Amino acid sequence: MRLFSPFDFLILIFVVFAAFFPVFFKNLSEKSDSFVIFANNEKIEISFDCDTILVVNSAEIHIKDGTARIVENDCPSQICVLQKPLTENGQIVCVPNKIIVSLNRKSDKTQPKIDVYAH
């Protein structure tokens, strides 16, 4: 009397593959570090290594050497221009022109450590 038939082994291999498939898929779909700019209900994603100058809603955004900065803007308060360059996970926001510049790093070394939990 046999405990397992060849068909049982096929089912076992399928179950193991199905269990690990999301892990393989996640690693393939992960992207590198990038800057994401939200404006006009659109999302613009720029590689972390790319040096470029963008003009979005009258704001001049410089991306160079892994930093992003709004250099020039016609908004009245100029708060977005006065913010320091974006080098770590975070955002630069211009409320009057509805622009968000965000840096998304995937590596664990640059993730900020949580020091407070709020409930």
C-alpha positions, 0 to 999 in steps of 0.5 A: 500500500502506497501513502503518496501517489505521483499526483500527490507530489504534484499537488505538494509542489504546487502548494509550496510554489503557491506559498512562496510566489508572493515573496518572489513577486514582491522582490521583482516589483520593488523599485529603487529609491525615487522622487515622486512629485504629485501635481495636477492630479498626476504622479511623476516618478523620477529615479534617485540617480537622475539629475534634472530640472522640472517646471511644474505649476510655475515651480522650478524643481531641481533634482541633483546628486540625490537631493530635491529642492524647489528653487523658484516659485511664484507662490506668495509665502515662498515657504516651499523655497525656504525649506532645506533640500530633501535628502531623507524620507520626507516631503516638500509641500507647496499648498498654493500650487498644490505640489508635493515632492516626496522622497521614497527610499527602499533601503532600511538604513535610511528609514527613520526610527520610530521614537513615539507612538500616538494613539 
